[in-house]
Amino acid sequence: MGLITQILTSPLAPVRGTWWVLDQVVLTAERQYYDPAPVMQELRELEQDLLDGRIDEAEFDRREDELLDRLEWLEARQRELDARSGQG
């Protein structure tokens, strides 16, 4: 039955291949969009701003909380993408 199914569905192979490629492109784009690296860089810059006296402790705490919340959200989204692509 496997050979017959394969013969009958072979005209659909280009469509399935195209769909797979598109799915991979979307996954890659989502990974780049949800990459936590830029947020981590902002955290480093924020800390440097505090150390250099460009911002006060209250401003640091407020912005740090925002960035940590965003980082947590991004990491959760990355885990979802990994699970969807079979990597997690």
N, C-alpha and C positions, 0 to 999 in steps of 0.2 A: 504494500500500500504506500510506502514511503516514496518509491520511485515514481509511481503514478501521480501522486500528489505533487512531487517535485516537477514533473513534466507539465502538468496542468497549470501550475502556478508560476512557471518560469517566465511567462510574459510580464509578470508583475515585478520581476527582480529589479529592473531599473528604477521603478517607483520606490521600492523598499530601500534601495541603495541611496537614492536621492533624499528620502526622508531621514535616513540614518545620518547622512552628512549634515543636513540642516539641523538635526537635533544636536550633533556634536558642536556645530558652530554656535548655537544658542547657549549650550552649556559653557563653552569657553568664554563667551561674552559675559555671561552671568558671573562666572568666577572672577573675571577682571573687574566687573562692576562692584561686586561684593567683597573685594580684596581688603582685608583689614590693615595692610601695610601703610596706606596713607594716613589712617587714623592713628596708628602707632607713631608715625613720624610727627603728626600734630601734637601728640602727647609729649614727645621729646622736646619739641620746640616750645611748648607751653611751659615745661619745667625750666628750660633755659631762660625763658622770659622772666619767670619768677626769680631765678637765681641772679639774673642781671638787673633786677629791680624795675623792669618795664611794666610789670603788673603787681598788684598786691595779693595778699593771701586769699581774700574773699573772691576776687576775680578768678584766681587760679582754681579754687575749689569749685566754683560754679562751672567753669569751662571744662575742668577735669571730669566732673560728673556727667556732663553732656557727652564728652568723648568716650568715656567708659561705657555709658549706655549704648552709644552707637557701636562701639567695638563688640559688646556682648551680642547685639542684634546681628551684626555682620558675621560673627563666628557661628551663630545659630543657623543663619542662612547658608553658610558654607557647608555645615554638616548636612543640611537638607540636600544641597546640590551633590555632595559626595554620595549620599544614600541613593539619590535618584540615578546617578551615573554608575552605581555599583562599586564605588571605591571605598565605602565606609562600612 
